[in-house]
Amino acid sequence: MLAFFTGMMLAVMVYFNGQMSQQTTVAFANLFFQLFGLLFFTVLLLVKKGRLPSGYRHWAFLLPGVLSSLTVLMSNIVVLKLGVAIMVGTSLLGQVTASMLIDQFGLLGKAKHPIKKSQFIGYLVITLGLILMVI
């Protein structure tokens, strides 16, 4: 259920980010989004009296922040051209594709979880649905 609400929040975020991109620039909207996120979590850490862990300094832990910024930047560009529904649908198809590849081949150090026939059929249905939305 949490994943469902995360998806709903994603659509709302993409809409408002697209609006800000339209009124300012794509780069400014992304900068604003990232700075506000930094402020939000800084306040959250201060309120919770959280301490920054010292053991997590591997360079790979920077990658999610970079990917998050690039994801927001690209979604700001795409939503202006295609709208929220197509952008989110295409984005989710990309997430499912990457997730299935990670599971199938055990990429990124994860255990292998071969794709089942039912999953592949579901993937084809999602792809067909997105194609129909675009047409």
Secondary structure, DSSP 8 states (H G I E B T S, - for coil): -HHHHHHHHHHHHHHHHHHHHHHS-HHHHHHHHHHHHHHHHHHHHHHTT----SS---GGGGHHHHHHHHHHHHHHHHHHHH-HHHHHHHHHHHHHHHHHHHHHHTGGG-------HHHHHHHHHHHHHHHHHH-
